[in-house]
Amino acid sequence: MITKDTKVVEALQIDRRTALVFQSYGMGCIHCLAANVESIEEACAAHGINLDEMLQKLNDACAK
């Protein structure tokens, strides 16, 4: 399960389909150096994205 504390790179490693979720928000996480150290919570805050919505979509992508 992906949580607010999961690093962006960890989410991408858990399931590559999460990349599509990040991209749908205009986030280029695959190519971002911060992805290695930034949590999902920090990334959402930096991009003005609703954390709960993002977590739901990321976990839904993993469940497919």
N, C-alpha and C positions, 0 to 999 in steps of 0.2 A: 504494500500500500504506500502510495506517495503521500507525504505529509508536508506541512509548511516548512519543516526543517530539512527536507530532502534537498540535496544540492541539485541544481539544474542538470549537470552532467550525469548524476546518478539516475535521474528520471529518464534521461535519454538512453542510458544503459539498461534500465529495467525493461523498457519497451520502446523501440524506435518509432512507433506510431505516436508517441508523445511529441515528436518533432512537428507533426502536423498541427497539434494543438498550439504549440508555441508560435508557429508560423501564422495561424489563424488570428493571432493577436498582434501580428506585425513584429514579433520578436525573432531576431536572427540568432537564437541561442546556439545553434550548431557551430557557428563561426565566432562566437563571442568568447574571449579569454576569461571573462568573469564567470562563465558557466561552471568553471572548475571550483570556484570558491563561494559562489552566490547561492543562497537557499531560494526555494520557490517563493517564500515570503518576501525576501529582499528583492527578487526580480519583479514581483508584482508591484511592490511599493515603488520601485524605480521607474516602472512603466505605467503607473496609474491604473492597474488592473485589479479587479475584485478577486481577492485571494480565494474565497470559498468557491466561487464560480470556476476559477482556474483549476483548483484541486479536484472538483467534481469531474471536469472534462478530462483531466489527465488520468484519473482513475478509471473513468469510463473507457478511455482509449486502451488502457491496459487490460480491461475485462473482455474486450472483443476477441 
